[in-house]
Amino acid sequence: MSEYEIKKQICEIGKRIYDRGMVAANDGNISVKLNDNEFLCTPTGVSKGFMTPEYICKVDANGKVIQANEGFRPSSEIKMHMRVYKERPDVMSVVHAHPLYATSFAIAGIPLTEPIMPEAVIALGCVPIAEYGTPSTEEIPDAVSKYLQYYDAVLLANHGALAYSDSLINAYHKMESLEFYARLLYQSKQLGGPKQLSDDQVERLYEIRRQFGLKGKHPADLCPNLKNGKASCHTCGGHCHSESSSEDNALISEITKKVLAALGK
């Protein structure tokens, strides 16, 4: 597509996330990678539901303005987008939004790790929560960074959600799937709690994903626990990629046992 056509597509996706209630007022931001040093992004301070191509800004790999029409400046969250592009060369688009259900889980501190629906297991695997960071600072990029090599979507603690993929439409689809998954999980909990898929069922779905050759990062290909014959990341809170975390937990458990023994309990 031409650069102008990409700008039109950004505006269309902006309208979609606005119409679906994934953003309110001027929230959210979208970017697309043109090449290694040129990126298109939505401007700060405008509603994503009412943009036209002349709103869209162009920045370099450091987030510095290459071109922007008068009255428009790049999103204040451009640092977060640039970190994704820097650490995930396969990513061509990033979408940040505040979808109602997914953001509710992010605010409650609950990652989306329960295997309840085949499509979500295949497409997303699971969605962890990146630690809270102050918007527009390096805190959010730093928090997101540790998850980029393992997941294609993350929740942002007390903030929203981030999805990224090899095209704008695929990044949007991941955001849409994430929100649908969160809504199903929330509503099933109101009905007494979801019936989770078994480990065997999850592994069969992972194998389907591998057979399809789907791109991106996913526990079907990366989960160390799964490769070692342990439970997948769906049951460990989304932190299975951290070997040090497992070692720390084992150490804490051993110390706890010794303390209890010393106390005669």
BELPEPE-V74488 format. One record per residue. N is the residue number from 0. PSI is psi in whole degrees, -180 to 180 (NA if undefined). D_FIRST is the distance of its C-alpha to the first C-alpha in Angstrom with 1 decimal. Layout:
BEGIN
N;PSI;D_FIRST, N;PSI;D_FIRST
END
This chain:
BEGIN
0;153;0.0, 1;164;3.8, 2;-38;6.5, 3;-40;7.9, 4;-36;5.8, 5;-40;6.4, 6;-41;9.8, 7;-40;10.3, 8;-39;9.8, 9;-43;12.2, 10;-39;14.5, 11;-45;14.5, 12;-37;15.5, 13;-41;17.9, 14;-36;19.5, 15;-47;19.9, 16;-29;21.7, 17;-48;23.8, 18;-29;24.7, 19;5;25.7, 20;23;28.0, 21;-12;26.3, 22;156;26.6, 23;148;29.2, 24;-120;29.2, 25;17;27.0, 26;164;26.7, 27;164;23.9, 28;156;20.8, 29;144;17.2, 30;157;15.2, 31;135;12.0, 32;124;12.4, 33;-45;10.3, 34;-172;13.1, 35;-17;16.9, 36;16;17.7, 37;128;14.9, 38;140;14.2, 39;142;13.2, 40;157;16.0, 41;153;17.9, 42;163;21.0, 43;150;24.6, 44;23;26.9, 45;151;24.7, 46;133;24.5, 47;-12;21.3, 48;-7;22.0, 49;29;21.9, 50;153;19.0, 51;162;16.9, 52;-32;14.0, 53;-11;16.7, 54;-29;18.2, 55;135;15.7, 56;158;17.0, 57;132;15.9, 58;166;18.5, 59;-174;19.5, 60;-15;20.8, 61;4;24.0, 62;9;22.6, 63;145;23.6, 64;128;21.9, 65;-42;19.8, 66;134;18.9, 67;134;20.0, 68;158;21.3, 69;133;25.0, 70;-3;26.2, 71;136;23.4, 72;149;23.8, 73;155;21.8, 74;141;23.0, 75;-13;26.5, 76;15;25.4, 77;-27;22.8, 78;-40;25.4, 79;-44;25.1, 80;-46;21.3, 81;-34;21.8, 82;-40;24.6, 83;-48;22.5, 84;-38;19.9, 85;-41;22.9, 86;-12;24.8, 87;84;22.1, 88;-20;19.9, 89;-15;18.3, 90;134;17.0, 91;-7;13.4, 92;146;14.2, 93;135;17.6, 94;125;19.0, 95;129;22.5, 96;178;24.5, 97;59;28.2, 98;138;28.4, 99;-53;32.0, 100;-45;33.4, 101;-42;31.6, 102;-33;32.6, 103;-42;36.1, 104;-39;36.4, 105;-39;35.1, 106;-35;37.8, 107;-8;40.4, 108;30;39.6, 109;112;39.0, 110;158;36.2, 111;85;34.5, 112;2;36.2, 113;125;38.1, 114;98;37.1, 115;-11;37.4, 116;126;34.6, 117;-45;33.2, 118;-40;29.5, 119;-38;29.8, 120;-43;31.6, 121;-45;29.0, 122;-41;25.9, 123;-31;27.3, 124;-86;30.6, 125;164;32.0, 126;109;31.0, 127;177;33.3, 128;122;34.0, 129;141;33.3, 130;154;36.3, 131;141;36.3, 132;152;35.1, 133;127;35.2, 134;144;31.8, 135;3;30.2, 136;179;32.4, 137;-6;32.1, 138;-42;34.1, 139;-49;31.2, 140;-40;29.1, 141;-40;32.3, 142;-40;33.1, 143;-33;29.7, 144;-42;29.7, 145;-13;32.5, 146;-11;30.5, 147;-33;27.1, 148;0;28.2, 149;-16;29.6, 150;156;27.5, 151;6;24.0, 152;144;25.3, 153;150;28.3, 154;150;30.4, 155;116;31.4, 156;127;35.1, 157;29;36.1, 158;-63;32.5, 159;-140;29.8, 160;156;27.3, 161;131;24.4, 162;147;21.8, 163;148;19.2, 164;-170;17.2, 165;2;14.5, 166;162;11.8, 167;-45;12.0, 168;-37;13.2, 169;-36;15.6, 170;-41;17.0, 171;-43;17.6, 172;-37;19.3, 173;-39;21.5, 174;-43;22.5, 175;-44;23.3, 176;-39;25.2, 177;-46;27.1, 178;-39;28.3, 179;-43;29.3, 180;-46;31.2, 181;-40;32.9, 182;-43;34.0, 183;-42;35.5, 184;-44;37.3, 185;-49;38.7, 186;-35;39.9, 187;-30;41.4, 188;-31;43.3, 189;-19;44.8, 190;18;46.1, 191;-2;48.0, 192;140;45.4, 193;151;42.8, 194;109;44.0, 195;151;42.0, 196;149;40.9, 197;166;43.2, 198;-40;42.4, 199;-41;42.6, 200;-40;40.2, 201;-44;37.7, 202;-38;38.0, 203;-38;37.4, 204;-38;34.1, 205;-41;33.2, 206;-37;33.9, 207;-43;31.7, 208;-44;28.8, 209;-39;29.7, 210;-35;29.9, 211;-19;26.4, 212;35;25.1, 213;142;23.2, 214;171;21.4, 215;-176;22.4, 216;136;25.8, 217;145;28.5, 218;-20;32.3, 219;-29;32.3, 220;-23;31.5, 221;-18;32.8, 222;110;35.7, 223;-37;38.8, 224;-46;41.1, 225;-43;39.8, 226;-28;40.1, 227;13;43.7, 228;15;44.7, 229;179;44.7, 230;145;43.1, 231;175;39.4, 232;-13;37.7, 233;-22;37.9, 234;12;41.5, 235;20;41.6, 236;13;39.7, 237;16;36.5, 238;23;38.1, 239;-17;38.9, 240;-12;36.9, 241;100;39.5, 242;-36;42.4, 243;-32;44.3, 244;-43;44.2, 245;-42;46.0, 246;-42;48.5, 247;-43;49.1, 248;-40;49.7, 249;-41;52.2, 250;-45;53.9, 251;-41;54.1, 252;-43;55.5, 253;-42;58.1, 254;-42;59.2, 255;-43;59.5, 256;-43;61.8, 257;-40;64.0, 258;-45;64.3, 259;-38;65.3, 260;-41;67.8, 261;-31;69.3, 262;-2;69.8, 263;28;71.4, 264;NA;68.9
END
